[in-house]
Amino acid sequence: MTENNVMEALKNVTYPGFTKDIVTFGFVKDVVIEGNNVSLTVDITSSADEVKQQIMQDVTVELKKIGFETINVNIKAPQAPKQMSNSISGKNIAPQVKNFVMVSSGKGGVGKSTTSVNLAVAMAMQGKKVGLLDADIYGPNIPRMMGVADQKPEIQGNKVLPLKAYGVEIMSMGSLMEPGQSLIWRGSMIMKAIEQFLRDILWSDLDVLVIDMPPGTGDAQLTLAQSVPVTAGVTVTTPQEVSLDDSRRSLDMFKKLHIPTAGIIENMSGFICPSCETESDIFGMGTATPVAMEYDTELIARIPIEPAVRIGGDTGMPVTYHKPDSETAKRYQEAAGKVLAFIDKVNAQGGVSNQAIQPTTPPGVSACSTQAAPKQESSGGSCGTGCGCH
């Protein structure tokens, strides 16, 4: 028997919840063969006991088929986090979801959707029941990034079933629209859409719902925070000062909306050459650390520019799933673990409440998002525009 025999046999062991095998994922390591005895390590990303037990059983079965008598399988897994508890209070229009993670940014183009996708996939690979809500109504990119752009959700009664990929439940406005169709909506319509995504989608009993927000600090963010208790906020930035300036606004929004801040993810932080794997500083690296300290949080990951990330986003093959041994995938896994640990900490301290959240407006400025619109005849709303905001 050779190591090649072992690897070929273990290609029949599919990682639980996915379609790829543990050899393709690169999880099988340290194979030692002595006659009819074999020992090996399976280095997985999930801390769930059922995942470890299933892999142990399947590996043993496959290796016995090719003649091994004594099989020693060492399952190496991250430490299991404490059981998440739904200790949140206040308004919650999606009570079947235990925890909500808002992924936000002060400006567009910083890789917020890419971050949301890979965080959600990484959490699923770590054994959590995860959903991914694309709340970026004007620019819904999640369907393409998750490989479901050509799929349409099913209707069950008066509810909509989320799509599924990579162990994650998915819903996006992009899945409900025709390709290339634009949405020219006022703020009140965006607010209504956010509420319907939470109330009218048949989400399972999820451990975490990752929510990819539109850039900025406007109607969508306020509506979400008033509709569900957000357990953790994650701000995505790039190293440049112009991006960090806007990130401060995102962090300030978390503070004003009483959303616990899990930390900052610095995207496009360095460049990893696909040929030599050397990491180079082209846009700056680590510049978000002082901002994190300023807002009493932490830099939870530096995600480099790596061609596999762009390819994965364009082809619907997230780097965390399809290139698990890449440096970027490892950093996303680490970031997901930190966010899950932060959620445990928030819940252990009593959870969060959104009962006191109110809109904030500068002195002398109306809170109505359509105050500047020309007046028109309407039977609803008190601002004269028919927006229904009051």
C-alpha positions in Angstrom: 0.0 0.0 0.0 1.2 3.5 -0.8 0.1 7.0 0.1 -1.3 7.3 -3.4 -3.6 4.3 -2.7 -4.8 6.1 0.4 -5.5 9.4 -1.3 -7.4 7.7 -4.2 -9.6 5.8 -1.6 -10.3 9.0 0.3 -11.5 10.8 -2.7 -14.7 8.8 -2.1 -15.2 10.6 1.3 -17.3 13.7 0.7 -17.1 16.6 3.2 -20.5 16.6 5.0 -22.9 19.2 3.5 -20.8 19.8 0.4 -20.1 18.0 -2.9 -16.3 17.9 -2.8 -14.2 15.3 -1.2 -11.7 15.8 1.7 -8.7 15.1 -0.6 -9.7 17.8 -3.1 -10.2 20.2 -0.2 -6.6 19.4 0.9 -7.7 18.2 4.4 -5.8 14.9 4.4 -2.3 15.1 5.8 0.5 13.2 7.6 -0.2 9.8 6.0 2.0 7.0 7.7 1.8 3.4 6.4 3.2 0.4 8.3 2.2 -2.8 6.6 -1.6 -3.2 7.0 -1.7 -0.3 9.5 -2.3 3.3 8.5 -2.5 6.6 10.4 -3.4 10.0 9.1 -4.7 13.4 10.0 -7.8 15.1 8.6 -7.5 18.8 9.2 -11.1 20.2 8.9 -12.6 23.6 9.3 -15.7 22.6 11.3 -15.9 22.2 15.0 -19.3 20.3 14.8 -19.1 16.8 16.4 -21.4 15.3 13.8 -19.1 16.4 11.0 -16.1 14.9 12.8 -17.9 11.6 13.4 -19.1 11.3 9.8 -15.7 11.9 8.4 -14.1 9.4 10.9 -16.7 6.7 9.9 -16.4 7.3 6.1 -12.6 7.3 6.2 -12.5 4.1 8.1 -14.9 2.4 5.7 -13.0 3.4 2.6 -9.6 2.4 3.9 -10.8 -1.0 5.1 -12.1 -1.6 1.5 -8.5 -1.4 0.2 -7.1 -3.8 2.8 -6.0 -1.8 5.9 -6.7 -3.6 9.2 -5.7 -1.0 11.7 -6.8 2.6 10.9 -5.9 5.5 13.1 -7.7 8.7 12.1 -6.8 12.0 13.9 -9.5 14.6 13.2 -8.0 18.1 13.7 -10.7 20.7 14.1 -11.0 24.2 15.6 -12.1 24.4 19.2 -15.9 24.3 19.3 -17.4 27.7 20.3 -20.0 27.9 23.0 -23.6 27.1 21.9 -25.2 30.2 20.5 -28.2 31.3 22.4 -31.0 33.5 21.2 -30.8 35.9 24.2 -31.8 38.9 22.2 -34.7 41.1 23.0 -36.7 43.9 21.4 -38.4 43.9 18.0 -37.5 40.9 15.8 -39.5 40.2 12.6 -37.4 37.1 11.9 -37.4 35.2 15.2 -36.2 31.9 13.7 -32.8 33.5 13.2 -30.6 33.5 16.3 -28.1 36.1 15.3 -27.8 38.8 12.7 -24.4 40.1 11.3 -24.5 43.4 9.5 -21.6 43.7 7.0 -21.3 47.4 6.1 -19.0 49.9 4.5 -18.9 53.7 4.3 -18.4 53.6 0.6 -18.8 51.3 -2.4 -16.1 49.3 -4.2 -14.3 48.1 -1.1 -15.2 44.4 -1.4 -18.1 44.3 1.0 -20.1 41.7 -1.0 -17.0 39.5 -1.5 -16.4 39.6 2.3 -20.1 38.8 3.0 -20.0 35.7 0.7 -16.8 34.3 2.1 -17.7 35.0 5.7 -21.0 33.1 5.2 -19.3 30.2 3.5 -16.6 30.0 6.1 -19.2 29.9 8.9 -21.1 27.1 7.1 -17.8 25.2 6.8 -17.4 25.6 10.5 -20.6 23.8 11.2 -23.1 26.7 11.5 -26.5 27.0 9.9 -26.0 30.1 7.9 -28.1 32.4 5.7 -26.9 35.2 3.4 -29.2 38.2 2.7 -28.2 40.5 -0.1 -29.7 43.8 1.2 -27.8 45.9 -1.4 -31.0 46.5 -3.4 -29.5 48.7 -6.1 -26.4 46.6 -6.7 -27.3 42.9 -5.9 -24.2 40.9 -6.7 -24.6 38.0 -4.3 -26.4 35.6 -6.8 -23.4 35.7 -9.3 -20.9 35.4 -6.5 -22.7 32.3 -5.0 -23.3 30.7 -8.4 -27.1 31.0 -8.4 -27.5 33.8 -10.9 -29.5 31.6 -13.2 -31.8 30.3 -10.5 -35.2 31.7 -9.4 -36.6 31.1 -5.9 -39.7 29.0 -5.4 -42.9 30.3 -3.9 -44.5 28.3 -1.1 -47.9 29.8 -0.1 -47.3 33.5 0.4 -43.6 33.0 1.3 -40.5 32.6 -0.8 -38.0 29.8 -0.3 -34.4 30.9 -0.2 -31.9 29.5 -2.7 -29.1 27.3 -1.5 -25.4 27.0 -2.3 -22.2 25.9 -0.4 -24.3 25.1 2.6 -25.7 28.6 2.8 -29.3 29.8 2.3 -29.4 32.9 0.0 -31.9 35.6 -0.9 -31.3 38.7 -3.1 -33.2 41.2 -5.1 -31.0 40.1 -8.0 -32.8 36.7 -7.9 -36.2 38.3 -8.3 -35.3 40.7 -11.1 -34.4 40.3 -14.8 -30.7 40.6 -15.6 -29.6 44.2 -16.0 -32.9 45.6 -14.7 -32.5 48.8 -12.7 -34.5 49.7 -9.6 -35.3 53.4 -9.3 -36.8 53.5 -5.9 -37.3 56.0 -3.1 -36.1 55.3 0.4 -39.4 54.2 1.6 -39.6 51.4 -0.9 -36.1 50.2 0.0 -37.2 50.1 3.7 -40.2 48.0 2.8 -38.1 45.6 0.7 -35.7 45.1 3.6 -38.6 44.2 5.9 -40.1 41.8 3.4 -36.7 40.0 3.0 -36.7 39.4 6.7 -40.4 38.6 7.2 -41.5 36.9 4.0 -38.6 34.6 3.2 -38.8 31.1 4.6 -35.4 31.1 6.4 -34.6 28.0 8.4 -33.8 28.1 12.1 -30.4 29.8 11.4 -27.5 30.3 13.7 -26.4 33.3 11.8 -27.9 35.5 9.0 -25.1 37.5 7.3 -26.5 40.6 5.7 -24.7 42.4 2.9 -25.7 46.0 3.3 -25.7 48.7 0.7 -22.8 51.2 1.2 -23.4 54.2 3.4 -25.4 54.9 6.5 -29.0 55.4 5.4 -32.5 54.0 5.2 -31.5 50.4 4.7 -29.3 50.3 7.8 -31.8 52.1 10.0 -34.6 49.8 8.8 -32.6 46.7 9.5 -31.6 47.8 12.9 -35.2 48.6 13.9 -36.5 45.4 12.4 -34.2 42.9 14.1 -31.6 43.0 16.9 -28.3 43.0 15.1 -25.8 40.9 17.1 -22.6 42.1 15.4 -21.5 44.7 12.9 -18.5 44.2 10.6 -17.0 47.1 8.7 -15.2 46.5 5.4 -12.6 49.0 4.2 -9.5 49.3 2.1 -6.2 50.7 3.4 -6.4 54.1 1.7 -7.2 57.1 3.8 -10.2 58.1 1.7 -11.8 54.7 2.5 -10.9 54.9 6.1 -12.6 58.2 6.4 -15.9 56.6 5.3 -15.2 53.6 7.5 -15.3 55.9 10.5 -18.8 56.9 9.5 -19.8 53.2 9.4 -18.4 52.5 12.8 -20.1 55.6 14.2 -23.4 54.3 12.8 -22.9 51.0 14.7 -22.4 53.0 17.8 -25.5 55.2 17.3 -27.7 52.2 16.4 -26.4 50.2 19.5 -24.9 47.5 17.3 -22.0 45.7 18.9 -18.9 46.0 16.6 -17.1 42.8 15.9 -14.3 44.6 14.0 -12.9 45.8 10.8 -11.9 43.7 7.8 -9.2 45.4 5.7 -9.7 44.3 2.1 -7.2 44.7 -0.7 -4.5 44.7 1.9 -1.4 43.8 0.0 -1.1 41.7 -3.1 -0.2 37.9 -3.4 1.6 37.0 -6.6 0.0 33.9 -8.2 3.4 32.8 -9.4 5.7 33.1 -6.5 3.1 33.6 -3.7 5.1 36.7 -2.4 2.9 39.3 -0.6 3.6 42.9 -1.7 2.3 46.1 -0.2 0.8 48.1 -3.1 -2.1 50.0 -1.5 -0.9 49.9 2.1 -1.4 47.3 4.9 -2.6 47.5 8.4 -3.7 51.1 8.2 -7.1 50.2 9.6 -5.6 49.2 13.0 -5.5 52.8 14.4 -9.1 53.3 13.3 -10.1 50.1 15.1 -8.4 51.3 18.3 -10.1 54.6 17.9 -13.5 52.9 18.0 -12.6 50.3 20.7 -12.7 47.4 18.3 -10.2 45.2 16.4 -8.8 44.5 13.0 -10.1 41.0 12.5 -8.6 40.3 9.1 -6.3 41.7 6.4 -7.5 40.2 3.1 -4.9 40.5 0.3 -5.6 41.0 -3.4 -5.3 37.5 -4.9 -6.5 36.7 -8.4 -8.4 33.6 -7.1 -10.7 35.9 -5.2 -11.7 37.9 -8.3 -12.1 34.7 -10.3 -14.2 33.1 -7.6 -16.5 36.1 -7.4 -17.0 36.2 -11.2 -17.6 32.5 -11.6 -19.7 31.8 -8.5 -16.9 29.8 -6.9 -16.0 31.4 -3.6 -12.3 31.2 -2.8 -13.0 30.0 0.8 -14.7 26.9 -0.6 -12.8 26.2 -3.8 -9.3 27.2 -2.7 -9.3 26.3 1.0 -5.5 26.1 1.2 -5.0 29.6 -0.2 -3.8 32.3 2.1 -7.0 34.4 1.5 -9.3 31.4 2.4 -7.4 30.8 5.6 -7.8 34.5 6.6 -11.5 34.4 5.8 -11.8 31.3 8.0 -10.0 33.0 10.8 -12.2 36.1 10.5 -15.3 34.0 10.6 -14.1 32.3 13.7 -13.5 35.7 15.4 -17.0 36.9 14.4 -18.6 33.7 15.8 -16.6 34.1 19.0 -17.7 37.7 19.3 -21.3 36.6 18.9 -20.9 34.1 21.7 -19.5 36.9 23.9 -22.4 39.3 23.1 -24.9 36.5 23.9 -23.1 35.6 27.1 -23.4 39.2 28.2 -27.2 39.2 27.7 -27.6 39.8 24.0 -28.8 43.0 22.3 -31.9 45.0 22.1 -33.2 47.4 19.4 -36.0 49.0 21.4 -34.3 52.3 21.8 -33.2 52.8 18.1 -34.4 56.1 16.6 -33.4 57.9 13.4 -30.8 60.6 13.9 -31.0 63.9 11.9 -29.0 67.1 12.1 -30.8 70.1 13.7 -33.3 71.8 11.4 -33.4 68.9 8.9 -36.5 66.8 8.5 -36.2 63.0 9.1 -38.3 62.4 6.0 -36.0 60.9 3.2 -38.1 62.5 0.5 -38.4 66.0 2.1 -36.8 67.6 -1.0 -39.2 66.0 -3.5 -41.8 68.2 -5.2 -45.2 68.0 -3.5 -47.8 65.9 -5.1 -51.4 64.9 -4.4 -51.5 61.9 -2.0 -53.8 60.3 0.4 -51.0 59.0 2.6 -48.1 60.5 4.6 -47.9 63.8 6.3 -45.0 65.4 4.4 -47.0 65.9 1.2 -45.0 63.6 -1.0 -47.0 60.4 -0.5 -43.9 58.5 0.8 -45.7 57.0 3.8 -42.9 57.9 6.1 -45.1 59.2 8.8 
